[in-house]
Every structure is written in structure tokens, then in C-alpha cells.
Amino acid sequence: MTVDRYLRMIAGGFILLSLALGHWVHPYWYFLTAFVGLNLLQSAFTNWCPAITILKSLGVKSCVHEMRAASGR
């Protein structure tokens, strides 16, 4: 699996978890949903996400289009 897929899986998991916690535990958990959404939105404009940095440092392979861009093709 690539960084891109892990990122989608992690973001989706956090959103679903925070929605469940907001529904069954306390509505303040919805702020976590908003934080994940804002982080995804800012990463679309800045092309930087903390989760990607962590995943790459753990050795998860990059996406094919990122590898091509780095090699200059």
C-alpha cells in the first residue's frame, strides 16, 4: 500500500471514529471531525500533511506519480 492510500484510510477512520464518539459519548468529539477536514483542506493547497511526513519516515512507499516527479519525468 502507498502513502496516499494509508492517508485516506487514516483520515476516514478518524472521521468515522469521531462521528461515533460525538454521537454516543459527547458532541465535543465533532471538533475532531472538523480538525481532520480542515487538515485535508489545507493539505490540498499546501501539499503538506503531517500524516504523510510520519508515514514516509516509517518507510511507506510513495505514490507512483510522486516518484516520477522526483526523478524528473
N, C-alpha and C positions, 0 to 999 in steps of 0.2 A: 504494500500500500504506500501511496505517496503522501507528502506533506499536505497537499490540497485535500485529499480525502480524509486524512486524520483531522484536519481543521474543521471540515464540515461535520464530521462525526462528533467532535468535542463540542462545537457550538450548538448543534442540535440537541445533544444530550443535556447541556446546561440549560437550554431554553425549556425543554420538557420537564426537567427536574425542578426548575424554579417555578414553572407554572403549577406543577403538582403541589409544591410546598406552599405557594401562595394560596392555593385553593383549600388545602387541608390543614395547614399549620397557621400561617399568618400572612395577611396581604402585603406586608413589607417585603416579602420574597419576590414580589413582582419587580422591585428595583433591580434585582439581579438580571431579570429578563431584559430590562431596559439597558443595563450596562453591556450585556452581550450584544444587543442590537446596535448600540452606539459604537462599540468596538468594531463590529463588522462594517459599519458605515464609514468610520474613519479609515479603516484599512483599505477600503475601496479607493479613497482619494490619496492616501499617503503611501500605499503599497507596503506598509509595515504593520505587523501584528505580533504582539508578544508571544502568542502561542506558536507561531511559525519559528521564531527565534529559538524557543525551547525545543521544539521538535527537531530542528536541524542540528542543534547541539547534542541531541540524543542519537543522532545518526540516521534519522529517517531520510530516505532518498527524496530528492527534489522532483518536481514535475518535469516532463519531457520538454515543454516549451521553455522552462527556466534554464535547463541545461543547454539548450540550443542557443539561447540569448547570451549565456555566459561564454560560450565558445565562439560567438561572433557570426553565427549563421543566420 
